[in-house]
């Protein structure tokens, strides 16, 4: 039960990290290739908006990445421990 | 299962983004060999800039070109390219800092903008200089800053004529300001009494002062 909850958290954090990375890439392109990104986002992601988001997104990405790594390590440990118990 | 299906797509997107960022750019054709070192200082190349203009590089025909100095002046000027470049030249090494995170240090040569304004008889009521470009882009600097910092309207960079992609015929060398203040393809210099005038990017949220040591965006 505990193991499945840890891996669910790990998976959720993994997805969140991936989404934040993609958002970081999109906002980065929103700054450097605004000629393409702004019309593609129907004018929502203008260069200044992309710049603001890009500079702010780094912090949640770092937090989520660290949490994702920690959850992965915990999940592996608990899986290894469960494996040990079963083999005994 | 869903993760398994989307993984190749996500990987492809990331690889495509990295490849697009690494794509090689064609070197710009120049009218001579560019200087890469000046008085012991290493200079960036003409090719070390990113194309980030609002409507792509402009081609300004030199024969039809006129630089107008207008607004709050007593004698508006309408100068040909040759009439501008034959004036007393000023050269200085200045670094352009772009809000996108890159910079380029170049030896710029051109004429003093305040000199042109003085020649046009800039009025005492003027406090702002608005620069208009061939692509409709605008930005402004304070008149005091233009005078005190000896801001240059450049027509040469690294010893070669400014290529079209870099702002031919003229680019504002707005030293110590963010790159969006460095107007390229300048067609009009306007003396104004509106210190709150906002140019193209400033209207969209970039800081109107544009100091590169200050904030990029308006609070």
Contacts between the chains, C-beta under 8 A, distances in Angstrom:
chain1	res1	chain2	res2	distance
A	11	B	3	7.3
A	14	B	3	7.9
A	15	B	3	7.6
A	18	B	10	6.1
A	21	B	14	7.6
A	22	B	10	7.3
A	22	B	13	7.0
A	25	B	13	7.7
A	25	B	14	7.2
A	25	B	17	5.2
A	29	B	17	7.2
A	31	B	99	7.5
A	31	B	100	5.5
A	32	B	50	6.7
A	32	B	52	7.0
A	32	B	100	5.4
A	34	B	52	7.7
A	35	B	54	7.6
A	35	B	56	7.6
A	46	B	204	5.7
A	46	B	205	7.6
A	47	B	201	7.1
A	47	B	204	6.9
A	48	B	201	7.1
A	48	B	204	5.1
A	48	B	205	3.5
A	48	B	206	5.7
A	48	B	217	5.8
A	49	B	205	7.3
A	51	B	99	6.4
A	51	B	216	6.5
A	51	B	217	6.7
A	52	B	205	7.7
A	52	B	217	5.9
